[in-house]
Amino acid sequence: MKWMARICWWVFTMMAGPAYAELPSAVSDILKKNGIAQENVAVFVQAVDQPRPLISHQAERPMKTASTMKLVTTYAGLELLGPAYRWRTELYHDGMLSNGVLHGNLIIKGKGDPYLMAADMRSMLEELRIAGVDEIRGDLLIDTEYFASKHHDVAAFDEKPHSPYNAAPNGFPVNIKSTSFHFFLDNRQLAIQADPDLPDIKIINQVKLTKGECGDWKNQLSFEVKPQGNLVEVKFSGEYPAACREKTVELSVLEDGPYAYNLFRQSWQEVGGKFSGQWRYASLPEMANYLMSHDSLTLAEIIRTINKYSNNLMVRQLFLTIGAERVATPAMEADSVHAIQAWLASKGLRFPELVLENGSGLSRNEQISAQHMGEMLLAAYASPVMPEYLSALPIPSVDGTMANRLRNSPARGSAHLKTGTITGVSALAGYVHDRSGRRWVAVIMVNDPKASASRAAQDALIDWVYQQPAAVNN
């Protein structure tokens, strides 16, 4: 009977699929052509219904993740907070409300809403008008103590302090701390307009309109930002090809307090309210009088923007919210790290090499192995929050950061994948729905000076997974 046992073991092993250390030739050939050493690449591929990986190439090696770390934070958020979780912004006053006039200060208690946009500010203030407030004879007080006060050097990562992806978390960030500057032609002249169009943002247009193709238009522009209290001056210079017609530059030009104050003041006036006060940060007084609250979109909706478009500020807001809700307020990054590590351990996912810093991947320190990233994705697929989690990921050739990838591949539209890119790091991780209808977890991480040249190899891996033959069924 020993021979029968050996045959059964052999059949089981073949059905489960062997784990290969070697990369598919379609992947390794591209890596070699682009000068990327295989030892700087980690790959993990496993079908969701199989007990072992099909590919495990350097999968146990700790790797920098770039934005694929958002997969960890958003999955943790869904399980720890729930898909229906909403951030609540509360409005109070410390005086007396009589005949529509608030004799005292209006107080906004921020609780980290990652997506309170200009339209939401206006909607919130319309509700305040409905609540009976017409005029505010006091100041605007902003309580941001849901998160711990901490200085963030927004230029530390790459010396680009006005890039929105470098924006630091705050208890009351408005409009994802970004201003859109629209470039367009007006009577054959170049015009630049801010959105939100706040009078506190002064634009100086020194850009020369030129002929020729649009090309790499952004690198032909330069800008200078000069804050002046609650105001800011933004000077644009360089050249702009007329062939570009309409383009947009996103910048973070106002500090948190001035941005919230200026947007509040303009929105309040637009809904017919009166206000001539100033603003300051302050703690919510114990005897403050509650007025109303405004709820955000659900977490399930929020993570679609986070993962589809890889928004760093929004995921950092979520990261700190996990710490605030599960550990303590005011929350610090260390609280969030503790909460997520404890959650992983409770699921039997022990990742000793995992380093979390801000949960976004915008870090030179955050890391995880490809195997553990894959194991977490397998756990997420078996989780009750799987539908919300998977649907929030970019789809190749369809949307988000994958909209322009795999366009000529049979795998287009058949995967949900998170991208990640910083200097020296490029990664792709998520799920592939193959041609036979099976679902796979696929992870590839490249830590190499030429990592940016690995995208074709990443796409080749997704193609290879998609083309896998049908499983043998008994």
Secondary structure, DSSP 8 states (H G I E B T S, - for coil): -HHHHHHHHHHHHHHH---BSS--HHHHHHHHHTT--GGGEEEEEEETTSSS-SEEESTTSEEE-GGGGHHHHHHHHHHHH-TT-EEEEEEEESSEEETTEEES-EEEE----TT--HHHHHHHHHHHHHTT--EE-S-EEEE-TTB------TTTTTS-TTSGGG----SS--GGG-EEEEEEEETTEEEEEEES--TTEEEEEEEEEE-S--SSGGGGEEEEEEEETTEEEEEEEEEEEGGG-SEEEEE--S-HHHHHHHHHHHHHHHTT-EE---EEE----TT-EEEEEEEEEEHHHHHHHHHHHT-HHHHHHHHHHHHHHHT-SSB-HHHHHHHHHHHHHHTT---TT-B-SSSSS-SSS-EEEHHHHHHHHHHHHTSTTHHHHHHTS--TTTSGGGTTSSTTSTTTTSEEEEEEEETTEEEEEEEEE-TTS-EEEEEEEEESTTGGGGHHHHHHHHHHHHT-------
